[in-house]
Every structure is written in structure tokens, then in C-alpha cells.
Amino acid sequence: MINARDIRVTFGKKPILHGVDFTARPGEVTAIVGPNGSGKTTLLRALTDEVRWTGQISVNHRDIRIYKPWELAAIRAVLPQAATLAFPFTVIEVVRLGLMSGIHGGKDRIAQYALQQVGLAGYENRFFQELSGGEQQRAHLARVLCQVWDPVIDGVPRWLLLDEPVASLDIGHQLLIMNCVQNFARRGGGVVAVMHDLNLTAMVADAVTMIARGEAIAQGPVAEVFTDHRLSAAYQCELKTNAVPPNASAFILPQTAALRGH
């Protein structure tokens, strides 16, 4: 379990998070949603100890400040919003960076299977810089998947912490990636994902934390969090759940889509 209590973050003199509580459980996909500037990414960066914070954060019932860096790297992998490379690595070289040094004999097999999971089979020898933005994002996801390849080791769950993992992807690749994420959780791992697409969140998340103005205004199952009142209050516009657009306007929902071959 990831458990955070009274998390506060201040940048300069500006408070960003105001005493946020957060819980994520293994075996589930926990989404963090909210409007731009609400503090979603800051909360994730506090959970990964990338910003200065106050409060309490534990991972698998152990205070995060007690872990050594290599111990944290062994139990959780982090996908930021964007990552750049200064050197001309090939795609397979990028993905291999996620493999722990203690893995022997199967590195190429694991890296290639990770690429297959994110829809990049056959891209192994292409240079990373030659990929589109969405392809680069998926290559980095393959890298973090390699880092925590087995969702559970010796009964201890491992974690994927993802900041907008499908932000630059088309709907087909969004479905592919979220299917991959759900599979990791169903096999016993835990997933925390900052999400913007509310429809996709409703489709894949087991639990949701809604952030607005630096506070967690709702937490729980999707059906309990995604109410007209809470969504409208968070996003400062009138929103209705499960409402058909007027005037026969076209709308396309991920819930009605299916990956070919699945």
C-alpha cells in the first residue's frame, strides 16, 4: 500500500498542496484527476520524493524516508510527463535501462516483450530520437515496465507511478497502454496514474482521488467521485455524467471501443 497523510508542498512562498491525504492499494489502478494547476503532478512527485514535502508517506507499510534509493528503485518505477535523452540510444538500449543489474540471461527477452506490450515490436534498432512524441512516450513506458517486471516479488507488491501516461496518444494506443496498466494491477502490482481524460479514467480506474486547488476534494470508487456536483466544483464548469449530447452530436467513448485481437 502507498499511504500519504497531511502532505504539504510549497514552492517558494506559494503553497501548492494543503494537507492532502492519499491511499493506493496493490491490485488496483488509482487515478489522480483534477483541473490544470490543481496539484496532481506535485502530489505524484511528493509520493516519489522528487519535491520537498511535509507529512507522512509510506510504501508497503514502510516510511519512504527509510528506504535507500536502490531499494525504492527495486519496488517502484516512475514515468514522468516528459523525458529527454542527450545521446543517440536505440530503442532497445533505452528500454534496457529499466532492467535491474541482477537480472541475467533474459534481458533481451524481457525488453522485447515490454516493447511488444506497448505496441513497439520491431522498433528495437531504431534511434530513440527518430520516434514520434507518442512513440517515445511508449518506449519510456516499456522501460519502466522492465524496472518492475514482476508485479509481486516474495509477496511484496511493486508499483508503477505514471504522470499522464496516455496524454499524447491516439485512442487506439490509449486503450493498449491502459490495458497494459490494468494487467499489471490485476497481477498484484499497484498503479498510481495522473490522468486528464475523465472517460478513460472512468473506464480503467478502481479508485480515484480528485484534486482541486491543492486539496483532495473526493476519494473513492469512480461512481462515488464522478458526480455532477463534484466534477462541476472541481473543473469550474457545469458537467453531467452519463448525459447524451444534445442535437444528436457525435460522441466517441473508450468504453465502446475494443482492441483488435482482444
N, C-alpha and C positions, 0 to 999 in steps of 0.2 A: 504494500500500500504506500502511496505518497500522501502524506498528511501535512498540511500547512495551516498555521494558526497566526492570526493577527499580523499578516505580512504588510509591512510598510516600506515604501521606496520613495526617496526624494532625490531629484536631480537638481543640483544647486540649491536654490531656495524653494523650488516648486515641488510640492508633494504630488506623486503620481498614483500610488496605491495607499488607501486609507484603511488599514487593518483588515485585509482580505483573508477569509478562511477558504480552504480548498482541500478536496479529497478526491483521489483517484484510486480505483481498485484494480488489481490484476484480473485478467479475463474480461475486461471491459474497454470500450473506447470512450474516453471522456473528452468532450469538446469544450473549448473556451470560446465564447462568442461575445459580440458586442460591437458598437459602432467604432469608427476610426478614432484613435486617440483615447480610447477608454481605459487602456492599461493592459490589454490582453497579452501582447508580446512582453511587456515588462513583467507580468506575473510569470510567464514561462521562463524568462531569463532569471528571475529570482529562484524559481524551482531548480534551475540548472546552475545556480550560484555564479552567474555571469555579471550580476549587478550587486551593489551593496544593498542589503536589506536588514530589517529587524523583524523579530518574531521567532517562530519555530518552524522548521521544515525537517521532516524525517522521510527517509526512503526505506521501505521494508523494515519499519519499526526501529530504525537507527538514525540518530541525528546526522544530518548531511555534513555538518562541520567536523564530524569524527572521521569520515571517510578520507582515505588518501586518494589523490587524483586517479591513480591507476585502478583503484577499487571502484570508483564511480564509473570509469570508462568501461569496466567489465560488466556493469549491471544496467547501464542506460546509455542510449545513443541519441544525439541531438541533431535535428535538421533545422538550420536557421532559415530565415526568409530568403537569403541570398548568400552565395559563397563564390569567391573568385579564385582562380589559380594563376600564378605568375609564370609557371613553366609549362612547356608543351607535353603534358602527360597524355597517354592514350586513355581511352575509357576504362579498359580493364585495369590499368595501373591506378586510376582514381578509385575504383571500386575495391581493389585490394588493400587500400589504405585503411579500410574499416576492419580488416581481419586482425584478430589478436595474434601476437607473436608466438603464442603457444600452440597454434594450430599448425599441424604438419600433414603433408600428403594430400590434402583435399582443397587447398586454397583456390586453385583454378576452377575446380568443380563448383565450389560454393559461390565464387564471384560470378561465374557464368550463369548459374541458376538464379542468382539475385537479379542479374540483368534481364533474364527471361521473365521474372516476376513483374518487372516494371516496364516490359514491352520494348526492351533494347537488345534482344538477342541478335547477334550478327554485327553489333556495333563495337565489339571488343577492341579492334585495332584502329578505330578512328580517333583522331585527336579531339580531346575534350573541347577545345576552343572552336572546333568546326561545327559543333552541335548547336541547334536552336536553343532558345532560353528554356522551353519546356523539356527538351531532351536533356539539357544539363541538370535541370531540377530532378529529373527521374534518375540520372546517373548518381547524383548525390544521395538520393533515397536508397538506391541499391547499396551504396557504401555504408550507410547507417544500418541497413538491414544486416549486412555482413557483421557489423560490430556486435550485434546481439542476435546472432543467427538462431540459436536455440532459445525460445521464449522462456523456458524454465530450466535451471540447472540445479541439481541436488535439492529440488523442492523450492528454490528461491526464484521468484519471478524477475524478469528483466523488462526494461522499459524503452519505448520509443516516445520521444518528445519532439513534436513536429510543429513548426511555425508556418502556417498556411501551405500545406504540402501540395495542394492542387490549384493554387492561385493562378498559375499561368498555363493551365492545361485545358484542352478541349474536353467536352463531356465524355467522350469515349475513354480518354486516358484518366479522367477523374474517377470514373467507375472502376477502371483497372486498379488504380492506386488505392482507392478506398476498400476495394475487395481484398487487396494485399494486406492492408492495415487491419481489417476485420479478422482476417485469417490469423494474424499474429496474436490478436487478443483471444480468439477462440481456442488457441493452443496454449493459453495460460499466461501470456505476457500481458503487460499493461500498456495502453496508448493514451497519451495526452496530446491533443491537437488543437491549435488555434485555427479557427475556421471563420470564413466570411460568408460562404454560401449556406443560407439557412435551410434550404430544401435538402441539400446534400447532408447537412448535419442531422436533420430530422430522419433521414434515411439510414444513417450508419451509426449514430451515437447511442450508447447505452445510458449515458448521463451527460448533463450539460451544466456548465457554470456560466451565467450571463453577467458580464462586467459592464458597468456604466459609470462614468465619472469617477473611476478609480475604486469603485466599490462592487462587491459581489451582490447583485440585487436578487438573484434567484439561483438555486441549485437543485438538481434532482433529475428525474426522468424527463425525456423530451416533452411528453404530453403535459407535464406539470409546469414546465418552464416556458414552453412556447404557447402562451396565452395571448389573446388580443391586447389585454391591458399591459402585460409586462413587455411585450415586444414594442408596443407603441411608446411606452415610457422610456425604454432604453434607446430607441432609434429616433425619437422625437418626430415621428410621423405616424399617421393612422395606418395600422396594419391589422389584417384579419387572417386568421388561419383557416385553411381548407375552404376558401371562398373562390368561386369561379369568376374569372374576369367578365366584366360587362361587355355587351355588344359583340358577343361571340369572338372576342380577341383570342388569338392563338396563344397557347402556353405549352411549354415542354418541361416535364418534371423528370428528375433522375429516377424516381420511383417506378416510372413506367418503362424505363429502358432496361436492356439486358445485354450483357457482353456476349458476343457471338462465341459459341463453343462452351458456354457456361449454362 
